[in-house]
Amino acid sequence: MTNAETPRRPRPVADGRSARWVRHREERRASLVDSAIRAIRRHGAGVGMDDIAGEAGTSKTVIYRHFEDRAGLYRAVAQRVDQRVVGDVAAALERSTAAGHDPRELISSTVDAYLSLVESDPELYRFVVNRPMVDRPLPDDPVGALVGHVTDQLSGMLEASIGGSDIAPATIRIWAVALVGSVQAVADDWLASSPRPPRDELVESLTELAWHGLAPALSPEGPDPWRHPS
């Protein structure tokens, strides 16, 4: 039989059952993440696997079947928070850009979007930042990824807003890294403070620091523009 006469093998037919099973597993994973978040809100950032299993109405064995271990579940929860923060920051930046391309408003919106999560979901924020379920370093650190995503967003928006200037993109990114890092550090301290100052005051202070720096407050040549009249 010649090559021309060699019968062709039939193309494999996609298995619909396999596709449905993949979709079912994805939906089940998402449902377990939802349960974990509810358990975190109910029991606090130090939540245990028994609490999460109870919230999900299942066993720890089933949870590990979907996430391998506690670190896998932590990573999935952190990724959900990452999506929320990145989405909130993007929406805030888009609103401030549409309102008039004001760079100061871009900074204020970014700060406020981040602190809004801290204020509205403090235990979930603590869970992600403090990593109570992780007992080893993670090669793909979710917190670092979250900070990186927000930094990328802010860098892009600042560069677009400052476009046409002589400021190098590398310098703009340094500013974005410094701003996001300072907001994260201040958020951690704010969460531990008692009493906790109002969020709008914190947003204004951080925005002023980013916008003017320390020079106006430390300059001997005039009154401190940050000081409220007594």
MARBA-3410 file (N, C-alpha, C, O; in Angstrom, 1 decimal):
230
0.9,-1.2,0.0,0.0,0.0,0.0,0.9,1.2,0.0,1.8,1.3,0.8 ~ 0.6,2.2,-0.9,1.4,3.4,-1.0,1.0,4.4,0.1,0.0,4.2,0.7 ~ 1.8,5.4,0.2,1.5,6.5,1.2,0.2,7.1,0.9,-0.6,7.5,1.8 ~ -0.1,7.2,-0.4,-1.4,7.9,-0.8,-2.6,7.0,-0.4,-3.6,7.6,-0.2 ~ -2.3,5.7,-0.3,-3.4,4.8,0.0,-3.6,4.6,1.5,-4.5,3.9,2.0
-2.6,5.1,2.3,-2.6,4.9,3.8,-3.8,5.6,4.4,-4.0,6.8,4.2 ~ -4.7,4.8,5.0,-5.9,5.4,5.6,-5.6,6.4,6.7,-4.7,6.2,7.5 ~ -6.3,7.5,6.7,-6.1,8.6,7.7,-6.7,8.1,9.0,-7.8,7.5,9.1 ~ -6.0,8.5,10.1,-6.6,8.2,11.4,-7.7,9.2,11.8,-7.5,10.4,11.5 ~ -8.7,8.8,12.3,-9.8,9.8,12.6,-9.3,10.8,13.7,-8.6,10.4,14.6
-9.7,12.0,13.5,-9.4,13.0,14.5,-10.1,12.7,15.9,-11.2,12.3,15.9 ~ -9.3,13.0,16.9,-10.0,12.7,18.3,-11.1,13.7,18.5,-11.0,14.8,18.2 ~ -12.2,13.2,19.0,-13.4,14.0,19.3,-13.3,14.5,20.8,-13.0,13.7,21.7 ~ -13.5,15.8,20.9,-13.4,16.3,22.3,-14.5,15.6,23.2,-15.6,15.4,22.8 ~ -14.0,15.3,24.3,-14.9,14.6,25.3,-15.6,15.6,26.1,-15.1,16.3,26.9
-17.0,15.7,25.9,-17.8,16.7,26.6,-17.8,16.5,28.1,-17.9,17.4,28.8 ~ -17.7,15.2,28.4,-17.7,14.9,29.9,-16.5,15.5,30.5,-16.5,15.9,31.7 ~ -15.3,15.4,29.8,-14.1,15.9,30.4,-14.2,17.4,30.6,-13.8,18.0,31.6 ~ -14.7,18.1,29.6,-14.9,19.6,29.7,-15.8,20.0,30.9,-15.6,20.9,31.6 ~ -16.9,19.2,31.0,-17.8,19.4,32.1,-17.2,19.2,33.5,-17.4,19.9,34.4
-16.3,18.2,33.5,-15.6,17.9,34.8,-14.6,19.0,35.1,-14.5,19.4,36.3 ~ -13.9,19.5,34.1,-13.0,20.7,34.4,-13.8,21.9,34.9,-13.4,22.5,35.9 ~ -14.9,22.1,34.3,-15.7,23.3,34.7,-16.3,23.1,36.1,-16.3,24.0,36.9 ~ -16.7,21.8,36.4,-17.2,21.5,37.7,-16.1,21.8,38.8,-16.4,22.3,39.8 ~ -14.9,21.3,38.5,-13.8,21.5,39.5,-13.5,23.0,39.7,-13.2,23.4,40.8
-13.5,23.8,38.6,-13.3,25.2,38.7,-14.4,25.9,39.6,-14.1,26.7,40.4 ~ -15.6,25.5,39.3,-16.7,26.0,40.1,-16.6,25.6,41.6,-16.9,26.4,42.5 ~ -16.2,24.4,41.8,-16.0,23.9,43.2,-14.9,24.6,43.9,-15.1,25.0,45.1 ~ -13.8,24.9,43.2,-12.7,25.6,43.8,-13.2,27.0,44.2,-12.9,27.5,45.3 ~ -13.9,27.7,43.2,-14.4,29.0,43.5,-15.3,29.0,44.7,-15.3,30.0,45.5
-16.2,28.0,44.8,-17.1,27.9,45.9,-16.3,27.7,47.3,-16.7,28.3,48.3 ~ -15.3,26.9,47.3,-14.5,26.7,48.5,-13.7,28.0,48.9,-13.6,28.3,50.1 ~ -13.3,28.8,47.9,-12.7,30.1,48.2,-13.7,31.0,48.8,-13.4,31.7,49.8 ~ -14.9,31.0,48.3,-16.0,31.8,48.9,-16.2,31.4,50.4,-16.3,32.2,51.2 ~ -16.2,30.1,50.6,-16.4,29.6,52.0,-15.3,30.0,52.9,-15.5,30.4,54.0
-14.0,30.0,52.4,-12.9,30.4,53.1,-13.0,31.8,53.5,-12.6,32.2,54.7 ~ -13.4,32.7,52.6,-13.5,34.1,52.9,-14.6,34.4,53.9,-14.4,35.2,54.8 ~ -15.7,33.6,53.8,-16.7,33.8,54.9,-16.2,33.4,56.2,-16.5,34.0,57.2 ~ -15.4,32.3,56.3,-14.9,31.8,57.5,-13.9,32.8,58.1,-13.8,33.0,59.3 ~ -13.1,33.4,57.2,-12.1,34.4,57.7,-12.8,35.6,58.3,-12.4,36.1,59.4
-13.9,36.0,57.7,-14.7,37.1,58.2,-15.4,36.8,59.5,-15.5,37.6,60.4 ~ -15.8,35.5,59.7,-16.5,35.1,60.9,-15.5,34.8,62.0,-15.8,35.2,63.2 ~ -14.4,34.2,61.7,-13.5,33.7,62.8,-12.2,34.5,62.9,-11.5,34.4,63.9 ~ -12.0,35.4,62.0,-10.8,36.2,62.0,-9.6,35.7,61.2,-9.8,34.6,60.6 ~ -8.5,36.4,61.1,-7.4,36.1,60.2,-6.8,34.8,60.6,-6.1,34.1,59.8
-6.9,34.4,61.9,-6.3,33.2,62.4,-7.2,31.9,62.2,-7.0,30.9,62.9 ~ -8.1,32.0,61.3,-9.0,30.9,61.0,-8.3,29.6,60.8,-7.2,29.6,60.3 ~ -8.9,28.5,61.2,-8.3,27.2,61.0,-9.0,26.4,59.9,-10.1,26.8,59.4 ~ -8.4,25.4,59.4,-9.0,24.6,58.4,-10.3,23.9,58.8,-11.2,23.8,58.0 ~ -10.4,23.6,60.1,-11.7,23.0,60.5,-12.8,24.0,60.4,-14.0,23.7,60.0
-12.5,25.3,60.7,-13.5,26.4,60.5,-13.9,26.5,59.1,-15.1,26.7,58.8 ~ -13.0,26.5,58.2,-13.2,26.6,56.8,-14.1,25.4,56.2,-15.0,25.6,55.5 ~ -13.7,24.2,56.7,-14.4,23.1,56.2,-15.8,23.1,56.7,-16.8,22.8,56.0 ~ -16.0,23.6,58.0,-17.4,23.7,58.5,-18.2,24.7,57.8,-19.4,24.5,57.5 ~ -17.6,25.8,57.4,-18.3,26.8,56.6,-18.7,26.3,55.2,-19.8,26.6,54.7
-17.8,25.4,54.7,-18.1,24.9,53.3,-19.0,23.7,53.4,-19.5,23.2,52.4 ~ -19.3,23.2,54.6,-20.1,22.0,54.7,-19.4,20.7,54.2,-20.1,19.9,53.6 ~ -18.1,20.6,54.3,-17.4,19.5,53.8,-16.3,19.1,54.7,-16.3,19.6,55.9 ~ -15.3,18.4,54.3,-14.2,17.9,55.1,-12.9,18.6,54.6,-12.8,19.0,53.5 ~ -11.9,18.5,55.5,-10.6,19.0,55.1,-10.0,18.2,54.0,-9.3,18.7,53.1
-10.3,16.9,54.0,-9.8,16.0,52.9,-10.3,16.5,51.5,-9.5,16.5,50.6 ~ -11.5,16.9,51.5,-12.1,17.4,50.2,-11.4,18.7,49.8,-11.1,18.9,48.6 ~ -11.2,19.6,50.8,-10.5,20.9,50.5,-9.1,20.6,49.9,-8.7,21.2,48.9 ~ -8.4,19.7,50.6,-7.0,19.4,50.1,-7.0,18.7,48.7,-6.0,18.8,48.0 ~ -8.1,18.1,48.4,-8.2,17.5,47.1,-8.2,18.5,46.0,-7.8,18.3,44.9
-8.7,19.7,46.3,-8.8,20.8,45.4,-7.6,21.8,45.4,-7.3,22.4,44.5 ~ -7.0,21.9,46.6,-5.9,22.9,46.8,-4.6,22.3,47.2,-3.6,23.0,47.5 ~ -4.5,21.0,47.4,-3.3,20.2,47.7,-2.9,20.4,49.2,-2.7,19.5,49.9 ~ -2.8,21.7,49.7,-2.4,22.0,51.0,-2.9,23.3,51.5,-3.6,24.0,50.7 ~ -2.6,23.7,52.7,-3.1,25.0,53.2,-2.5,26.2,52.4,-3.2,27.2,52.2
-1.3,26.1,52.0,-0.7,27.1,51.2,-1.4,27.3,49.9,-1.6,28.4,49.4 ~ -1.9,26.2,49.3,-2.7,26.3,48.0,-4.0,27.1,48.2,-4.4,27.9,47.4 ~ -4.6,26.8,49.4,-5.9,27.5,49.7,-5.6,29.0,49.9,-6.3,29.9,49.4 ~ -4.5,29.3,50.7,-4.1,30.7,51.0,-3.9,31.4,49.6,-4.3,32.5,49.5 ~ -3.2,30.8,48.7,-2.8,31.4,47.5,-4.1,31.7,46.7,-4.2,32.8,46.1
-5.1,30.8,46.7,-6.3,31.1,46.0,-7.1,32.2,46.6,-7.7,33.0,45.8 ~ -7.1,32.3,47.9,-7.8,33.4,48.6,-7.1,34.7,48.2,-7.7,35.7,47.9 ~ -5.7,34.7,48.3,-5.0,35.9,48.0,-5.2,36.4,46.6,-5.2,37.6,46.3 ~ -5.3,35.4,45.7,-5.5,35.8,44.3,-6.9,36.5,44.1,-7.1,37.4,43.3 ~ -7.9,36.0,44.9,-9.2,36.6,44.8,-9.1,38.1,45.3,-9.7,39.0,44.7
-8.4,38.3,46.4,-8.2,39.6,46.9,-7.4,40.5,45.9,-7.7,41.7,45.8 ~ -6.4,39.9,45.3,-5.7,40.6,44.3,-6.6,41.1,43.2,-6.5,42.3,42.8 ~ -7.5,40.3,42.7,-8.4,40.7,41.6,-9.3,41.8,42.1,-9.6,42.8,41.4 ~ -9.7,41.8,43.4,-10.6,42.8,43.9,-9.9,44.1,44.0,-10.4,45.2,43.6 ~ -8.7,44.1,44.6,-7.9,45.4,44.8,-7.5,46.0,43.4,-7.7,47.2,43.2
-7.0,45.1,42.5,-6.6,45.6,41.2,-7.8,46.2,40.5,-7.7,47.3,39.8 ~ -9.0,45.5,40.6,-10.2,46.1,40.0,-10.6,47.4,40.6,-11.0,48.3,39.9 ~ -10.6,47.5,41.9,-11.0,48.7,42.6,-10.0,49.9,42.2,-10.5,51.0,42.0 ~ -8.7,49.6,42.2,-7.8,50.6,41.9,-8.0,51.1,40.4,-7.9,52.3,40.1 ~ -8.2,50.1,39.5,-8.4,50.5,38.1,-9.6,51.3,38.0,-9.6,52.3,37.2
-10.7,51.0,38.6,-11.9,51.8,38.6,-11.7,53.2,39.1,-12.2,54.2,38.5 ~ -11.0,53.3,40.2,-10.7,54.6,40.8,-9.9,55.4,39.9,-10.1,56.6,39.7 ~ -8.8,54.8,39.3,-8.0,55.6,38.4,-8.8,56.0,37.1,-8.6,57.1,36.7 ~ -9.6,55.2,36.6,-10.4,55.5,35.5,-11.4,56.7,35.8,-11.5,57.6,35.0 ~ -12.0,56.7,37.0,-12.9,57.8,37.4,-12.1,59.1,37.5,-12.6,60.1,37.0
-10.9,59.0,38.1,-10.2,60.3,38.3,-9.6,60.8,37.0,-9.5,62.0,36.8 ~ -9.3,59.9,36.1,-8.8,60.3,34.8,-9.9,60.9,34.0,-9.7,62.0,33.3 ~ -11.1,60.3,34.0,-12.2,60.9,33.3,-12.6,62.2,33.9,-13.2,63.1,33.2 ~ -12.3,62.5,35.1,-12.7,63.7,35.8,-11.8,64.9,35.4,-12.1,66.0,35.8 ~ -10.7,64.6,34.7,-9.9,65.8,34.3,-8.4,65.6,34.3,-7.7,66.5,34.2
-8.0,64.3,34.3,-6.5,64.0,34.2,-5.7,64.7,35.2,-4.7,65.2,34.9 ~ -6.2,64.8,36.5,-5.5,65.5,37.6,-4.6,64.4,38.2,-5.1,63.5,38.8 ~ -3.2,64.6,38.1,-2.3,63.6,38.7,-2.5,63.5,40.2,-2.4,62.4,40.7 ~ -2.8,64.6,40.9,-3.0,64.5,42.3,-4.2,63.6,42.7,-4.2,62.9,43.6 ~ -5.2,63.8,41.9,-6.4,62.9,42.1,-6.1,61.5,41.8,-6.7,60.6,42.4
-5.2,61.2,40.9,-4.8,59.8,40.6,-4.2,59.2,41.9,-4.5,58.1,42.2 ~ -3.3,60.0,42.5,-2.7,59.5,43.7,-3.7,59.3,44.8,-3.7,58.2,45.5 ~ -4.5,60.3,45.0,-5.6,60.2,46.1,-6.5,59.0,45.8,-6.8,58.2,46.8 ~ -6.9,58.7,44.6,-7.8,57.6,44.3,-7.1,56.3,44.6,-7.8,55.3,45.0 ~ -5.8,56.2,44.2,-5.1,54.9,44.5,-5.0,54.6,45.9,-5.3,53.5,46.4
-4.6,55.6,46.7,-4.5,55.5,48.2,-5.9,55.1,48.8,-6.0,54.2,49.6 ~ -6.9,55.8,48.4,-8.2,55.5,48.9,-8.8,54.1,48.6,-9.4,53.5,49.4 ~ -8.5,53.7,47.3,-9.0,52.4,46.9,-8.3,51.3,47.7,-9.0,50.3,48.1 ~ -7.0,51.4,48.0,-6.3,50.4,48.8,-6.8,50.4,50.3,-7.1,49.4,50.8 ~ -6.9,51.6,50.8,-7.3,51.7,52.2,-8.8,51.3,52.4,-9.2,50.9,53.5
-9.6,51.4,51.4,-11.0,51.0,51.5,-11.1,49.5,51.7,-12.0,49.1,52.5 ~ -10.3,48.7,51.1,-10.3,47.3,51.4,-9.9,47.0,52.8,-10.5,46.2,53.5 ~ -8.9,47.7,53.3,-8.4,47.5,54.6,-9.5,47.8,55.6,-9.7,47.1,56.6 ~ -10.2,48.9,55.4,-11.2,49.3,56.3,-12.5,48.4,56.2,-13.1,48.1,57.3 ~ -12.9,48.0,55.0,-14.1,47.3,54.9,-13.9,45.8,55.2,-14.9,45.1,55.5
-12.7,45.2,55.0,-12.5,43.8,55.2,-11.2,43.6,55.9,-10.3,43.0,55.4 ~ -11.1,44.1,57.2,-9.8,44.0,57.9,-9.3,42.6,58.1,-8.1,42.4,58.0 ~ -10.1,41.7,58.5,-9.6,40.3,58.7,-9.2,39.6,57.5,-8.2,38.9,57.5 ~ -9.8,39.9,56.4,-9.4,39.3,55.1,-8.0,39.9,54.7,-7.2,39.2,54.2 ~ -7.9,41.2,54.9,-6.6,41.9,54.6,-5.5,41.3,55.5,-4.4,41.0,55.0
-5.8,41.1,56.8,-4.8,40.5,57.7,-4.4,39.1,57.3,-3.2,38.7,57.3 ~ -5.4,38.3,56.9,-5.1,37.0,56.4,-4.2,36.9,55.3,-3.2,36.1,55.2 ~ -4.4,37.8,54.3,-3.5,37.8,53.1,-2.1,38.3,53.4,-1.1,37.7,53.0 ~ -2.0,39.4,54.2,-0.7,40.0,54.5,0.1,39.2,55.5,1.3,39.1,55.3 ~ -0.6,38.7,56.5,0.2,38.0,57.5,0.4,36.5,57.2,1.2,35.8,57.9
-0.3,35.9,56.3,0.0,34.5,55.8,-0.1,33.5,57.0,0.8,32.7,57.1 ~ -1.2,33.5,57.7,-1.2,32.6,58.9,-1.2,31.1,58.5,-0.8,30.2,59.3 ~ -1.6,30.8,57.3,-1.7,29.4,56.8,-0.4,28.9,56.2,-0.3,27.7,55.8 ~ 0.6,29.8,56.0,1.8,29.4,55.2,3.0,29.3,56.2,3.3,30.3,56.9 ~ 3.6,28.2,56.2,4.7,27.9,57.1,6.0,27.8,56.3,7.0,27.3,56.8
6.0,28.3,55.1,7.3,28.2,54.2,7.2,29.4,53.2,6.1,29.8,52.9 ~ 8.3,29.8,52.7,8.3,30.9,51.7,7.6,30.4,50.4,7.8,29.2,50.0 ~ 6.8,31.2,49.8,6.2,30.9,48.6,7.0,31.5,47.4,7.3,32.7,47.4 ~ 7.3,30.6,46.4,8.0,31.2,45.2,7.3,32.3,44.5,7.9,33.2,43.9 ~ 5.9,32.1,44.5,5.1,33.1,43.8,4.3,33.9,44.9,3.1,33.7,45.0
5.0,34.7,45.6,4.4,35.4,46.7,3.2,36.3,46.3,3.3,37.2,45.5 ~ 2.0,35.9,46.8,0.8,36.7,46.3,0.8,38.1,46.8,0.3,39.0,46.0 ~ 1.3,38.4,47.9,1.4,39.8,48.4,2.3,40.6,47.4,1.9,41.8,47.1 ~ 3.4,40.1,47.1,4.3,40.8,46.1,3.6,41.0,44.8,3.8,42.0,44.1 ~ 2.9,40.0,44.4,2.1,40.1,43.1,1.1,41.2,43.2,0.9,41.9,42.2
0.4,41.2,44.3,-0.7,42.3,44.4,0.0,43.7,44.4,-0.5,44.5,43.6 ~ 1.1,43.9,45.1,1.7,45.2,45.1,2.3,45.5,43.7,2.2,46.6,43.3 ~ 2.8,44.5,43.0,3.3,44.7,41.7,2.2,45.1,40.7,2.4,45.9,39.9 ~ 1.0,44.5,40.8,-0.1,44.8,39.9,-0.6,46.2,40.1,-0.8,47.0,39.2 ~ -0.7,46.6,41.4,-1.1,48.0,41.7,-0.1,49.0,41.2,-0.4,50.0,40.7
1.2,48.6,41.4,2.3,49.5,41.0,2.3,49.7,39.5,2.4,50.8,39.0 ~ 2.0,48.6,38.7,2.0,48.7,37.3,0.8,49.6,36.8,1.0,50.4,35.9 ~ -0.3,49.5,37.5,-1.4,50.3,37.1,-1.1,51.8,37.4,-1.3,52.7,36.5 ~ -0.6,52.1,38.6,-0.3,53.5,38.9,0.8,54.0,38.0,0.7,55.2,37.6 ~ 1.8,53.2,37.7,2.9,53.7,36.8,2.3,54.1,35.5,2.7,55.1,34.9
1.5,53.2,34.9,0.9,53.5,33.6,0.1,54.8,33.6,0.2,55.6,32.6 ~ -0.8,55.0,34.6,-1.6,56.1,34.6,-0.8,57.4,34.9,-1.1,58.4,34.3 ~ 0.2,57.3,35.7,1.0,58.5,36.0,1.8,58.9,34.7,1.9,60.0,34.3 ~ 2.3,57.9,34.0,3.1,58.1,32.8,2.2,58.7,31.8,2.6,59.7,31.0 ~ 1.0,58.3,31.7,0.0,58.9,30.7,-0.3,60.3,31.1,-0.5,61.1,30.2
-0.4,60.5,32.4,-0.8,61.9,32.8,0.3,62.9,32.7,0.1,64.0,32.4 ~ 1.6,62.4,32.9,2.7,63.3,32.8,3.3,63.2,31.4,4.3,63.9,31.1 ~ 2.7,62.5,30.5,3.2,62.4,29.1,3.6,63.7,28.5,3.0,64.7,28.7 ~ 4.8,63.6,27.8,5.3,64.8,27.1,6.3,65.5,27.9,7.0,66.4,27.4 ~ 6.5,65.1,29.2,7.5,65.7,30.0,8.9,65.0,29.8,9.0,64.1,29.1
9.9,65.6,30.5,11.3,65.0,30.4,11.5,64.0,31.4,12.7,63.5,31.5 ~ 10.5,63.6,32.2,10.7,62.6,33.3,10.7,61.2,32.7,9.9,60.8,31.9 ~ 11.8,60.5,33.0,12.0,59.1,32.4,10.9,58.2,33.0,10.6,58.3,34.2 ~ 10.5,57.2,32.2,9.5,56.2,32.7,10.1,55.5,33.9,9.3,55.1,34.8 ~ 11.4,55.2,34.0,12.0,54.5,35.1,11.8,55.3,36.4,11.6,54.8,37.5
11.9,56.7,36.3,11.7,57.5,37.5,10.3,57.5,37.9,10.0,57.4,39.1 ~ 9.3,57.5,37.0,7.9,57.4,37.3,7.6,56.1,38.0,6.8,56.1,39.0 ~ 8.2,55.0,37.6,8.0,53.7,38.3,8.5,53.7,39.7,7.9,53.2,40.6 ~ 9.7,54.4,39.9,10.2,54.5,41.2,9.2,55.2,42.1,9.0,54.8,43.3 ~ 8.6,56.3,41.6,7.6,57.0,42.4,6.5,56.1,42.8,6.0,56.1,43.9
6.0,55.3,41.8,4.9,54.4,42.0,5.2,53.4,43.0,4.4,53.1,43.9 ~ 6.4,52.8,42.9,6.8,51.8,43.9,6.8,52.4,45.3,6.4,51.7,46.2 ~ 7.4,53.6,45.4,7.5,54.2,46.7,6.1,54.5,47.3,5.9,54.3,48.5 ~ 5.2,55.0,46.4,3.9,55.3,46.9,3.1,54.1,47.4,2.6,54.1,48.5 ~ 3.1,53.1,46.5,2.4,51.8,46.9,3.0,51.2,48.1,2.2,50.7,49.0
4.3,51.2,48.2,4.9,50.6,49.4,4.6,51.4,50.7,4.4,50.8,51.7 ~ 4.6,52.7,50.6,4.3,53.5,51.8,2.8,53.3,52.2,2.5,53.3,53.4 ~ 1.9,53.2,51.2,0.5,53.0,51.5,0.3,51.7,52.2,-0.4,51.6,53.2 ~ 1.0,50.6,51.7,0.9,49.3,52.4,1.4,49.4,53.8,0.8,48.8,54.7 ~ 2.5,50.0,54.0,3.1,50.1,55.4,2.2,50.9,56.3,2.0,50.5,57.5
1.7,52.0,55.8,0.8,52.8,56.6,-0.5,52.1,56.9,-1.1,52.2,58.0 ~ -1.0,51.3,55.9,-2.2,50.5,56.1,-2.1,49.5,57.3,-3.0,49.3,58.1 ~ -0.9,48.9,57.3,-0.6,47.9,58.4,-0.7,48.6,59.7,-1.2,48.1,60.7 ~ 0.0,49.7,59.8,0.0,50.4,61.1,-1.3,51.0,61.5,-1.7,50.9,62.6 ~ -2.1,51.5,60.5,-3.4,52.0,60.7,-4.4,50.9,61.2,-5.2,51.2,62.1
-4.2,49.7,60.7,-5.1,48.6,61.1,-4.8,48.2,62.6,-5.8,47.8,63.3 ~ -3.6,48.4,63.0,-3.3,48.1,64.4,-3.5,49.2,65.4,-3.4,49.0,66.6 ~ -3.9,50.4,64.9,-4.0,51.6,65.7,-5.4,51.6,66.4,-6.4,51.1,65.9 ~ -5.4,52.1,67.6,-6.6,52.3,68.4,-6.5,53.5,69.3,-5.6,53.5,70.2 ~ -7.3,54.5,69.1,-8.3,54.6,68.1,-7.7,54.8,66.7,-6.6,55.3,66.5
-8.5,54.4,65.7,-8.0,54.5,64.3,-8.5,55.8,63.7,-9.7,56.0,63.6 ~ -7.6,56.6,63.2,-8.0,57.9,62.5,-8.9,57.6,61.3,-8.8,56.5,60.7 ~ -9.8,58.5,61.0,-10.7,58.3,59.8,-9.9,58.1,58.5,-8.8,58.7,58.3 ~ -10.4,57.3,57.7,-9.7,57.0,56.4,-9.5,58.2,55.6,-8.4,58.3,55.0 ~ -10.4,59.1,55.5,-10.3,60.3,54.6,-9.1,61.2,55.1,-8.4,61.8,54.3
-8.8,61.2,56.4,-7.7,62.0,56.9,-6.4,61.3,56.5,-5.4,61.9,56.1 ~ -6.4,60.0,56.6,-5.2,59.2,56.2,-4.9,59.4,54.7,-3.8,59.6,54.3 ~ -6.0,59.3,53.9,-5.8,59.5,52.5,-5.2,60.9,52.2,-4.3,61.0,51.3 ~ -5.8,61.9,52.8,-5.3,63.3,52.6,-3.8,63.4,53.0,-3.0,64.0,52.3 ~ -3.4,62.8,54.1,-2.1,62.9,54.6,-1.1,62.3,53.7,0.0,62.8,53.3
-1.4,61.1,53.2,-0.6,60.3,52.3,-0.5,61.0,50.9,0.6,61.1,50.3 ~ -1.6,61.6,50.5,-1.6,62.3,49.2,-0.8,63.5,49.3,0.0,63.8,48.4 ~ -0.9,64.3,50.4,-0.1,65.5,50.5,1.4,65.1,50.6,2.3,65.8,50.0 ~ 1.8,64.0,51.3,3.2,63.6,51.4,3.7,63.3,50.0,4.8,63.7,49.6 ~ 2.9,62.5,49.2,3.3,62.1,47.9,3.4,63.3,46.9,4.3,63.4,46.1
2.5,64.3,47.1,2.4,65.4,46.2,3.5,66.5,46.5,4.1,67.0,45.6 ~ 3.6,66.8,47.8,4.5,67.9,48.2,5.8,67.5,48.8,6.8,68.2,48.8 ~ 5.9,66.2,49.3,7.1,65.8,50.1,7.1,66.5,51.4,6.1,67.0,51.9 ~ 8.2,66.3,52.1,8.4,66.9,53.4,8.8,68.3,53.4,8.8,69.0,54.5 ~ 9.3,68.9,52.3,9.9,70.2,52.3,9.0,71.3,52.9,9.5,72.1,53.6
7.7,71.3,52.5,6.8,72.4,53.0,6.7,72.3,54.6,6.7,73.4,55.2 ~ 6.7,71.1,55.1,6.6,71.0,56.6,7.9,71.3,57.3,7.8,71.8,58.4 ~ 9.0,71.1,56.7,10.3,71.3,57.3,11.0,72.6,57.0,12.0,73.0,57.6 ~ 10.4,73.3,56.0,11.1,74.6,55.5,11.0,75.6,56.6,9.9,75.8,57.2 ~ 12.1,76.3,56.9,12.1,77.4,57.9,11.6,78.7,57.4,11.5,79.7,58.1
11.2,78.7,56.1,10.9,80.0,55.4,9.5,80.4,55.5,9.1,81.5,55.1 ~ 8.7,79.6,56.1,7.3,80.0,56.1,6.5,79.1,57.0,7.0,78.1,57.5 ~ 5.2,79.3,57.2,4.3,78.5,58.0,4.1,77.1,57.3,4.2,77.0,56.1 ~ 3.9,76.2,58.1,3.6,74.8,57.7,2.3,74.7,57.0,1.3,74.9,57.7 ~ 2.2,74.5,55.7,0.9,74.5,55.0,0.0,73.3,55.4,-1.2,73.3,55.1
0.6,72.3,56.1,-0.1,71.1,56.5,-0.8,71.3,57.8,-1.8,70.6,58.1 ~ -0.3,72.3,58.6,-0.8,72.4,60.0,-2.2,73.1,59.9,-2.4,74.1,59.3 ~ -3.2,72.4,60.6,-4.5,72.9,60.7,-4.6,74.1,61.6,-3.9,74.0,62.7 ~ -5.3,75.1,61.3,-5.4,76.3,62.3,-6.0,75.8,63.6,-7.0,75.0,63.5 ~ -5.5,76.3,64.7,-6.1,75.9,66.0,-7.3,76.7,66.3,-7.9,76.5,67.4
END
